[in-house]
Amino acid sequence: MNKFKEKITLNPVMTFLILILATIVLSGFLNLIGFEATYNKIDTVTGEYTVTSESVESLFSLSGIKYIFTSTVSNFTAFTPLSMLIIVLIGIGIMEKSGFIKTTFTILTKYCKKYTITFWIVFISILMSITGDLGYVIMIPLSALMFSYGRRNPLLGVVATYAALTCGSGINFLFTAIDSEMMKYTLANAQNIDANYLLGTSSFIFIMAIAVVLISVLITIITEKVSVSNVEKYEFKEEKKELRLGKREYRGLIFSITAGALYLLIFIYNIIPGLPFSGNLLDYSQEFYIDKLFSYDSFFSNGFVFIVTMFFIILGLFYGIGAKTIKNNNDFCEDLTHSLDGTGRTLILILLGSILINVFKKTNIGVVITVSLANLIKGASFSGMPLVIMLFIVSAIATLFLTNPTAKWAILSTTALPLFMNNSLSPEFAQTIARMGECATLGLTPLLAYFTVYIAYLEKYNQNDEPISLFRTLKYQIPYSVITAIFLLLLLIGWFLIGIPIGINGVVTT
C-alpha cells in the first residue's frame, strides 16, 4: 500500500506541470464548445454600464503555444512574489545570522505561552492585509523561525500563518487599499439606483473588528487542537540548549532596538500629513488616507518592501555590532546572503507558479466562471437571508478561479448590488459578504500567487520521505477553510437577523 501511495504521490513540481497542461487542454475544449458569459460592466467614473461578453481563449493551438514560450521569461521576472521574497529574505537573513532573531524569539518563547504566541502570529498576519501581499513573504518565514526557536514544529508555524493570511484576507478593522478599490464599484452601482448614496471608510468597522478577533481565536484553536496532530512530526537535530543572555546579547538588543526605533520614527513622520516637512511619502492625488499610502503612485507603496527590508537589515546589523557577531564588512556581506542559500527549489516553484497563473489568466477561464456565477445570483431571484447565503457561496467559489478581489467584485457587484438594494439590503453589507466569502477558499487555490511561497516553505521544513503534494497542502488548510467559512456565514446571518449597524453609518438594511 505504501509503495502504491509513493507512486501516485506527485512532487509539487510535477503537480504544477500537470496543472499547466490541464489548463491548456481545458482552454481548448471550453473554447471549442463556446463557453462564454455576458454581464454589465460598469465604469466607476461615469457610472455607465456596458454589455460585455467574456469568452475563453484557447491556448491549445500553435499561437497559444507561441504565447507561452514568448511570455514566460517576462512574466517570471515581473512576478511579484519573486522580487518581494528575495528582497525580504536578505533582511531576514542578516537578522537570523547575526543572532537577533534567535535572541528575541528565544526570549519570547521562554516567557510567553505557546497559545499566546500562536494567537499573536495569527492576529498580526490577519492585520498584515493592510500592506497588500507583503504579509506572505514576511510572516511565513518569520513564523517558521519563531516556532523553530521555540522548539515547536516549524511546519505548524507555516500552516497556521498561511491560514491566517488567507482566511483573514478579506477581514480587517483597518480600511485597506483593496477595500477602497472595491468601494469604487460599490458606490458606482449603488448611485445608479440612489444618486445620493454615500459610503465611508468606517462603514464596515464594527463587523470587521469582531470578525478579526474571533477568527484569530478560531485559527489559534484549530492550530493547537487540530493541526498539531494533522501536521507531520518534526525532529530537531540539535539538543535543546537554554540560551544564556550575557552583556553582549543585551548590548546587541539595545543597539538594534534603538536604531530600529529611530528608523521607524523617520518613516512614520513622513507618512503623517500636515506636520512641518512631513508627508513626503504620500500620494496627495488620492482622497482616502489609505490610498495616499498604498496607491500605485505613492512613494511609500512603491518603496514599502525595501523600507521593511532596510528595517530588518538595521535590526540585524546593529545587533551584530553590539553583540560582536558582526566584526567586519565581510561578516556583514555574508550575513546578507544567509537566507538565500538553498532557494533553488523555491525559485523553480515560483517559476512554475508564475506560468500557471499567467496561462490561466490568459485563457480568461476565471473571469467567465465568475460572470456565470454572478448570473446565477440574478437568475435565482433570491431575497433576504437566501440572498446573503447565495452571495457568500458564489464569492467563495469564484475565489478559487479569480483570486483578485477587486476584479471579482467588479463582476459580482453589477449583479448583486441591484438585487440587494431592491430587497432593502445595503451595498456595504453586500461588499462585506463578498469579502468574507473570499476568506473561505483563498487558502485552497494554487492560483494564488503566494501559494508557491507557502508550498516552498513546507518543502523546506519537510522531513518526511513523502514530498509535499497538493493533497497535503489541502489537508493542512481544509480545517481552517471549512470552519472559517461556517463561522463567517453564521456571523453574517446573525448580523442580518439582529440588524445592528455593521460600521459607522454602515447598515444591513437600507
C-alpha positions as CSV (number, residue, x, y, z in Angstrom):
1,M,0.0,0.0,0.0
2,N,2.8,2.4,0.9
3,K,4.6,1.7,-2.3
4,F,1.5,2.4,-4.3
5,K,1.0,5.6,-2.4
6,E,4.6,6.6,-3.2
7,K,3.9,6.0,-6.9
8,I,0.8,8.2,-7.1
9,T,2.1,10.9,-4.8
10,L,3.1,13.8,-7.0
11,N,6.0,16.1,-6.4
12,P,4.8,19.8,-6.3
13,V,6.9,20.5,-9.4
14,M,5.1,17.7,-11.3
15,T,1.8,18.9,-9.9
16,F,2.3,22.4,-11.3
17,L,3.3,21.0,-14.7
18,I,0.2,18.8,-14.8
19,L,-2.0,21.8,-13.8
20,I,-0.4,23.9,-16.5
21,L,-1.0,21.2,-19.2
22,A,-4.6,20.7,-17.9
23,T,-5.3,24.4,-18.2
24,I,-4.1,24.5,-21.8
25,V,-6.2,21.5,-22.8
26,L,-9.2,22.8,-20.9
27,S,-9.0,26.1,-22.6
28,G,-9.1,24.4,-26.0
29,F,-12.1,22.4,-25.0
30,L,-14.1,25.3,-23.5
31,N,-13.3,27.5,-26.5
32,L,-14.5,24.7,-28.8
33,I,-17.9,24.4,-27.1
34,G,-18.2,28.2,-26.9
35,F,-18.1,28.6,-23.2
36,E,-18.9,32.3,-22.6
37,A,-21.0,34.6,-20.4
38,T,-22.3,38.2,-20.6
39,Y,-22.6,40.8,-17.9
40,N,-23.0,44.6,-17.4
41,K,-19.6,46.1,-16.9
42,I,-19.6,49.4,-15.0
43,D,-17.4,52.4,-15.4
44,T,-16.6,53.6,-11.9
45,V,-16.1,57.2,-13.1
46,T,-19.2,57.7,-15.2
47,G,-21.4,55.0,-13.6
48,E,-22.4,53.8,-17.1
49,Y,-23.0,50.2,-17.9
50,T,-21.6,48.4,-21.0
51,V,-22.8,45.0,-22.0
52,T,-19.7,42.9,-22.1
53,S,-19.3,39.3,-23.3
54,E,-16.5,37.2,-21.9
55,S,-15.2,34.0,-23.6
56,V,-12.5,31.5,-23.1
57,E,-9.3,32.0,-25.2
58,S,-7.8,28.7,-26.4
59,L,-4.1,28.1,-25.7
60,F,-4.4,24.6,-27.2
61,S,-3.1,25.9,-30.5
62,L,0.0,27.0,-32.3
63,S,-0.5,30.7,-31.4
64,G,-1.2,29.7,-27.8
65,I,1.9,27.7,-27.5
66,K,3.9,30.5,-29.0
67,Y,2.4,32.9,-26.4
68,I,3.5,30.6,-23.6
69,F,7.1,30.4,-24.8
70,T,7.4,34.1,-25.5
71,S,5.8,35.4,-22.3
72,T,7.3,33.0,-19.7
73,V,10.5,34.9,-19.1
74,S,8.9,38.4,-18.9
75,N,6.1,37.1,-16.6
76,F,8.6,35.4,-14.3
77,T,10.8,38.4,-13.9
78,A,7.7,40.6,-13.3
79,F,6.1,38.0,-10.9
80,T,5.7,39.9,-7.6
81,P,6.4,37.1,-5.2
82,L,9.8,36.5,-6.8
83,S,11.2,40.0,-6.2
84,M,9.4,40.5,-2.9
85,L,10.6,37.2,-1.4
86,I,14.3,37.7,-2.5
87,I,14.5,41.2,-1.1
88,V,12.8,40.5,2.2
89,L,14.9,37.3,2.7
90,I,18.0,39.5,2.6
91,G,16.8,41.4,5.6
92,I,15.6,38.2,7.4
93,G,18.9,36.6,6.7
94,I,21.0,39.2,8.5
95,M,18.6,39.2,11.4
96,E,18.9,35.5,11.7
97,K,22.7,35.1,11.1
98,S,23.6,38.0,13.5
99,G,21.7,36.3,16.3
100,F,18.9,38.9,16.6
101,I,16.1,36.5,15.7
102,K,17.5,33.7,17.9
103,T,17.8,36.0,20.9
104,T,14.4,37.8,20.6
105,F,12.4,34.7,19.6
106,T,14.0,32.6,22.4
107,I,13.1,35.3,24.9
108,L,9.5,35.4,23.6
109,T,9.0,31.7,23.5
110,K,10.5,31.3,27.0
111,Y,8.2,33.8,28.7
112,C,5.1,33.5,26.6
113,K,2.8,30.5,26.4
114,K,2.6,28.7,23.1
115,Y,-1.1,29.6,22.7
116,T,-0.3,33.3,23.2
117,I,2.5,33.2,20.6
118,T,0.2,31.4,18.1
119,F,-2.6,34.0,18.6
120,W,-0.4,37.0,18.1
121,I,1.2,35.5,14.9
122,V,-2.3,34.8,13.6
123,F,-3.6,38.2,14.7
124,I,-0.7,40.1,13.1
125,S,-0.9,38.0,9.9
126,I,-4.6,39.0,9.5
127,L,-3.9,42.7,10.0
128,M,-1.0,42.5,7.5
129,S,-3.6,42.6,4.7
130,I,-3.4,46.3,5.0
131,T,0.1,46.0,3.4
132,G,-1.3,44.1,0.4
133,D,0.6,40.8,-0.2
134,L,3.7,41.7,1.9
135,G,2.5,39.5,4.8
136,Y,3.1,36.3,2.8
137,V,6.8,36.9,2.3
138,I,7.4,38.3,5.9
139,M,5.2,36.3,8.2
140,I,5.6,32.8,6.7
141,P,9.5,32.8,7.1
142,L,9.4,34.6,10.4
143,S,6.7,32.3,12.0
144,A,8.6,29.2,10.9
145,L,11.7,30.6,12.6
146,M,9.8,31.6,15.7
147,F,8.3,28.1,16.1
148,S,11.7,26.5,15.4
149,Y,13.5,28.6,18.1
150,G,10.6,27.8,20.4
151,R,11.3,24.1,19.8
152,R,8.0,23.7,18.1
153,N,7.2,22.3,14.7
154,P,8.1,25.0,12.1
155,L,5.7,23.3,9.6
156,L,2.9,24.1,12.1
157,G,4.0,27.8,12.0
158,V,3.9,27.9,8.2
159,V,0.5,26.2,8.1
160,A,-1.1,28.5,10.7
161,T,0.4,31.6,9.2
162,Y,-0.8,30.8,5.7
163,A,-4.3,30.0,7.1
164,A,-4.3,33.4,8.9
165,L,-3.1,35.3,5.8
166,T,-5.7,33.7,3.5
167,C,-8.7,33.2,5.9
168,G,-8.1,36.7,7.1
169,S,-7.5,38.3,3.7
170,G,-11.0,39.8,3.5
171,I,-11.3,41.0,7.1
172,N,-9.5,43.9,8.7
173,F,-10.8,46.6,11.0
174,L,-8.3,48.9,9.3
175,F,-9.6,50.2,5.9
176,T,-7.3,48.7,3.3
177,A,-6.4,49.7,-0.3
178,I,-8.4,46.7,-1.6
179,D,-11.4,47.9,0.4
180,S,-11.0,51.3,-1.2
181,E,-10.8,49.9,-4.8
182,M,-13.8,47.7,-4.2
183,M,-15.8,50.6,-2.7
184,K,-15.5,52.4,-6.0
185,Y,-17.5,49.7,-7.7
186,T,-19.9,49.5,-4.7
187,L,-20.6,53.3,-4.9
188,A,-20.9,53.4,-8.7
189,N,-23.5,50.6,-8.7
190,A,-25.4,52.0,-5.6
191,Q,-25.6,55.5,-7.0
192,N,-27.2,54.3,-10.2
193,I,-30.1,53.3,-8.0
194,D,-29.8,56.1,-5.4
195,A,-27.8,59.0,-6.6
196,N,-27.3,60.3,-3.0
197,Y,-26.0,57.1,-1.6
198,L,-22.7,57.5,0.3
199,L,-20.1,55.2,2.0
200,G,-17.3,56.0,4.4
201,T,-14.1,54.3,5.3
202,S,-15.6,53.3,8.7
203,S,-18.8,51.8,7.2
204,F,-17.6,48.2,7.9
205,I,-15.6,48.7,11.1
206,F,-17.9,47.0,13.7
207,I,-18.4,43.7,11.9
208,M,-14.8,43.5,10.7
209,A,-13.4,44.2,14.2
210,I,-15.4,41.4,15.7
211,A,-14.5,39.1,12.8
212,V,-10.8,39.8,13.2
213,V,-10.7,39.0,16.9
214,L,-12.9,35.9,16.7
215,I,-11.2,34.5,13.6
216,S,-7.8,35.0,15.3
217,V,-9.1,33.0,18.3
218,L,-10.6,30.4,16.0
219,I,-7.5,29.8,13.9
220,T,-5.4,29.6,17.1
221,I,-7.7,26.9,18.5
222,I,-7.6,24.9,15.2
223,T,-3.8,25.2,15.1
224,E,-3.4,24.0,18.7
225,K,-6.1,21.3,18.7
226,V,-6.3,20.0,15.1
227,S,-3.2,21.0,13.1
228,V,-0.8,19.8,15.9
229,S,-1.7,16.2,15.1
230,N,-2.6,16.9,11.4
231,V,0.9,18.2,10.5
232,E,3.7,15.6,10.3
233,K,6.2,15.5,13.2
234,Y,9.4,17.5,13.2
235,E,12.6,16.2,14.8
236,F,15.2,18.7,15.9
237,K,18.7,17.6,15.0
238,E,20.3,19.6,17.8
239,E,19.6,19.0,21.5
240,K,17.7,21.8,23.3
241,K,20.1,24.3,24.8
242,E,19.0,27.1,27.0
243,L,20.1,30.5,25.7
244,R,22.0,32.4,28.3
245,L,21.9,36.1,27.7
246,G,25.1,37.9,28.5
247,K,26.3,41.5,28.3
248,R,26.9,41.2,24.5
249,E,23.4,40.0,23.8
250,Y,21.8,42.7,25.9
251,R,24.0,45.3,24.3
252,G,23.1,44.0,20.9
253,L,19.3,44.2,21.7
254,I,19.8,47.8,23.0
255,F,21.7,48.8,19.8
256,S,19.2,47.2,17.5
257,I,16.0,48.4,19.2
258,T,17.4,52.0,19.4
259,A,18.4,52.1,15.8
260,G,15.2,50.4,14.6
261,A,13.1,52.8,16.6
262,L,14.8,55.8,15.1
263,Y,14.4,54.4,11.6
264,L,10.7,53.8,12.2
265,L,10.2,57.3,13.6
266,I,11.6,58.8,10.5
267,F,9.3,56.9,8.2
268,I,6.2,57.3,10.4
269,Y,6.8,61.1,10.4
270,N,7.0,61.0,6.6
271,I,3.6,59.4,6.3
272,I,1.8,61.9,8.6
273,P,0.3,64.8,6.6
274,G,0.2,68.3,7.9
275,L,3.3,68.4,10.0
276,P,6.4,70.5,9.1
277,F,8.3,68.8,6.3
278,S,6.2,65.6,6.8
279,G,4.1,63.5,4.5
280,N,6.8,63.2,1.8
281,L,5.9,59.6,1.0
282,L,2.2,60.2,0.3
283,D,0.3,60.5,-2.9
284,Y,-1.8,63.6,-2.5
285,S,-3.8,63.0,-5.7
286,Q,-5.9,60.4,-3.7
287,E,-8.9,61.1,-1.5
288,F,-8.6,58.5,1.3
289,Y,-5.5,58.3,3.5
290,I,-5.1,54.5,2.8
291,D,-4.9,55.3,-0.9
292,K,-2.4,58.1,-0.3
293,L,-0.3,55.4,1.4
294,F,-0.8,52.5,-1.0
295,S,-1.8,53.9,-4.3
296,Y,0.2,52.8,-7.3
297,D,1.9,56.3,-7.5
298,S,2.7,56.7,-3.8
299,F,6.4,56.7,-2.8
300,F,5.5,54.7,0.3
301,S,3.7,51.9,-1.6
302,N,6.4,51.6,-4.3
303,G,9.2,51.5,-1.7
304,F,7.4,49.6,1.0
305,V,9.2,46.3,0.5
306,F,12.6,48.0,0.5
307,I,11.6,50.0,3.6
308,V,10.7,46.8,5.5
309,T,13.9,45.1,4.3
310,M,16.1,48.0,5.4
311,F,14.4,47.9,8.8
312,F,15.3,44.2,9.1
313,I,18.9,44.9,8.0
314,I,19.2,47.7,10.6
315,L,18.0,45.4,13.3
316,G,20.4,42.7,12.3
317,L,23.3,44.9,11.7
318,F,23.2,46.9,14.9
319,Y,22.5,43.7,16.9
320,G,25.6,42.2,15.3
321,I,27.7,45.3,16.1
322,G,26.5,45.3,19.7
323,A,26.8,41.6,20.3
324,K,30.0,41.4,18.2
325,T,28.7,38.8,15.9
326,I,29.4,41.1,13.0
327,K,33.0,42.2,13.3
328,N,33.8,43.5,9.9
329,N,32.3,44.1,6.4
330,N,32.9,40.5,5.3
331,D,30.7,39.3,8.2
332,F,28.0,41.7,7.1
333,C,28.1,40.7,3.5
334,E,28.0,37.0,4.3
335,D,25.0,37.6,6.6
336,L,23.1,39.3,3.8
337,T,23.1,36.2,1.7
338,H,22.3,33.7,4.5
339,S,18.6,33.3,3.8
340,L,19.2,33.0,0.1
341,D,21.1,29.7,0.5
342,G,19.2,26.7,-0.8
343,T,16.5,28.8,-2.5
344,G,16.9,27.0,-5.9
345,R,13.8,24.8,-5.3
346,T,11.8,27.8,-4.2
347,L,12.7,29.6,-7.4
348,I,11.6,26.6,-9.5
349,L,8.2,26.5,-7.7
350,I,7.8,30.2,-8.2
351,L,8.6,29.9,-11.9
352,L,6.0,27.2,-12.4
353,G,3.5,29.1,-10.3
354,S,4.0,32.2,-12.4
355,I,3.5,30.1,-15.6
356,L,0.3,28.5,-14.2
357,I,-1.2,31.9,-13.1
358,N,-0.2,33.6,-16.4
359,V,-1.6,30.7,-18.5
360,F,-4.9,30.6,-16.5
361,K,-5.3,34.4,-16.7
362,K,-4.7,34.4,-20.4
363,T,-7.4,31.8,-21.0
364,N,-9.9,34.0,-19.3
365,I,-11.5,30.9,-17.7
366,G,-11.6,32.5,-14.2
367,V,-13.5,35.6,-15.5
368,V,-16.0,33.6,-17.5
369,I,-16.7,31.3,-14.5
370,T,-17.1,34.4,-12.2
371,V,-19.5,36.0,-14.7
372,S,-21.5,32.7,-14.9
373,L,-21.7,32.6,-11.1
374,A,-22.9,36.2,-11.0
375,N,-25.6,35.4,-13.5
376,L,-26.7,32.5,-11.2
377,I,-27.4,35.1,-8.5
378,K,-29.5,37.1,-10.9
379,G,-31.4,34.0,-12.1
380,A,-32.1,32.7,-8.7
381,S,-34.2,35.7,-7.7
382,F,-33.5,35.2,-4.0
383,S,-34.2,37.8,-1.3
384,G,-33.4,38.2,2.4
385,M,-31.3,35.5,4.0
386,P,-31.1,33.2,1.0
387,L,-29.6,36.1,-1.0
388,V,-27.0,36.7,1.7
389,I,-26.1,33.0,1.7
390,M,-26.0,32.9,-2.1
391,L,-23.6,35.8,-2.5
392,F,-21.3,34.3,0.2
393,I,-21.2,30.9,-1.6
394,V,-20.7,32.5,-5.1
395,S,-17.9,34.7,-3.8
396,A,-16.2,31.6,-2.2
397,I,-16.4,29.6,-5.4
398,A,-15.3,32.4,-7.6
399,T,-12.2,33.0,-5.4
400,L,-10.9,29.5,-6.4
401,F,-10.7,30.7,-10.0
402,L,-10.2,34.5,-9.7
403,T,-8.1,35.5,-6.7
404,N,-8.0,39.2,-7.3
405,P,-10.8,40.6,-5.0
406,T,-11.2,43.8,-7.0
407,A,-11.6,42.1,-10.3
408,K,-14.0,39.6,-8.8
409,W,-16.1,42.4,-7.2
410,A,-16.2,44.4,-10.4
411,I,-18.1,41.5,-11.9
412,L,-20.2,40.4,-8.9
413,S,-21.2,43.9,-7.9
414,T,-23.1,44.7,-11.1
415,T,-25.5,41.8,-10.5
416,A,-25.5,41.6,-6.7
417,L,-25.9,45.2,-5.7
418,P,-29.1,46.0,-7.6
419,L,-30.6,42.8,-6.1
420,F,-29.5,43.8,-2.6
421,M,-30.8,47.3,-2.9
422,N,-34.1,46.2,-4.4
423,N,-34.5,43.9,-1.5
424,S,-33.7,46.7,1.1
425,L,-30.2,45.3,1.8
426,S,-27.3,47.7,1.8
427,P,-24.4,47.8,-0.7
428,E,-21.9,47.9,2.2
429,F,-23.4,44.7,3.6
430,A,-23.1,43.1,0.1
431,Q,-19.4,44.1,-0.1
432,T,-18.8,42.7,3.4
433,I,-20.4,39.3,2.4
434,A,-18.2,39.1,-0.7
435,R,-15.1,39.9,1.3
436,M,-15.9,37.2,3.9
437,G,-16.8,34.7,1.2
438,E,-13.3,35.2,-0.2
439,C,-11.8,34.2,3.2
440,A,-13.4,30.7,3.0
441,T,-11.5,29.4,-0.1
442,L,-8.5,31.6,-0.8
443,G,-6.1,29.2,1.0
444,L,-7.3,26.3,-1.2
445,T,-6.4,27.5,-4.6
446,P,-3.0,27.1,-6.3
447,L,-3.9,30.1,-8.4
448,L,-3.0,32.4,-5.5
449,A,0.4,33.9,-6.4
450,Y,1.8,33.3,-2.9
451,F,0.7,29.6,-2.8
452,T,4.2,28.9,-4.2
453,V,5.8,30.6,-1.2
454,Y,3.6,28.5,1.1
455,I,4.5,25.2,-0.5
456,A,8.2,26.2,-0.8
457,Y,8.4,26.6,3.0
458,L,6.6,23.4,3.6
459,E,9.2,21.7,1.4
460,K,12.0,23.5,3.3
461,Y,11.0,22.1,6.6
462,N,9.6,18.7,5.4
463,Q,11.4,15.8,7.0
464,N,9.1,13.2,5.5
465,D,10.3,11.0,2.6
466,E,7.0,11.7,1.0
467,P,7.0,15.0,-0.9
468,I,4.7,17.9,-0.2
469,S,1.9,17.1,-2.6
470,L,-1.0,19.3,-3.4
471,F,-3.1,16.9,-1.4
472,R,-1.0,17.5,1.8
473,T,-1.3,21.3,1.4
474,L,-5.1,21.0,1.1
475,K,-5.2,18.6,4.0
476,Y,-3.5,21.2,6.2
477,Q,-5.8,24.1,5.1
478,I,-9.2,22.4,4.7
479,P,-10.0,22.5,8.5
480,Y,-9.3,26.2,8.6
481,S,-11.3,27.0,5.5
482,V,-14.3,24.9,6.4
483,I,-14.6,26.1,10.0
484,T,-13.8,29.7,9.0
485,A,-16.5,29.6,6.3
486,I,-19.1,28.2,8.7
487,F,-18.3,30.8,11.3
488,L,-18.3,33.8,9.0
489,L,-21.5,32.7,7.4
490,L,-23.2,32.3,10.8
491,L,-21.8,35.8,11.8
492,L,-23.3,37.3,8.7
493,I,-26.7,35.6,9.2
494,G,-26.7,36.6,12.9
495,W,-25.9,40.2,11.9
496,F,-28.7,40.1,9.3
497,L,-31.2,38.8,11.8
498,I,-30.3,41.3,14.5
499,G,-30.0,44.2,12.1
500,I,-27.5,46.3,14.0
501,P,-25.1,48.6,12.1
502,I,-22.0,46.9,10.6
503,G,-20.0,50.1,11.0
504,I,-20.2,53.9,11.4
505,N,-23.1,54.9,9.1
506,G,-22.9,51.4,7.7
507,V,-26.2,49.4,7.9
508,V,-27.6,46.0,7.0
509,T,-30.8,47.2,5.6
510,T,-31.5,50.4,3.7
